[in-house]
């Protein structure tokens, strides 16, 4: 339950989502992708995710660890399910269903 509590904290899942690529992100790049998150909150979330073994660092910046990649893979079916239930925004082009 501790990991679920962590993932329920503001910005935690967004950090995991933004680190999904193969290249690491610097703190500045990660913050830029996380819109309005404050530096202090982002620092705290990255620290907590690091302590949980989900986020690590390499020569290019912050990355998902193998545990983080596994978590991301588990989140993908939830993302697919959520996309099916999204209400279209007014004026947005209709989305095709796969």
LINWO-V589525 format. One record per run of one state. SS is the DSSP state (@ for helix, = for strand, . for the rest). FROM is the first residue (numbers start at 1). LEN is the number of residues. If there is no record, write none. Layout:
SS_FROM_LEN, SS_FROM_LEN
//
This chain:
._1_1, @_2_6, ._8_4, @_12_7, ._19_6, =_25_1, ._26_1, @_27_7, ._34_5, @_39_13, ._52_3, =_55_4, ._59_2, =_61_4, ._65_1, @_66_20, ._86_13
//
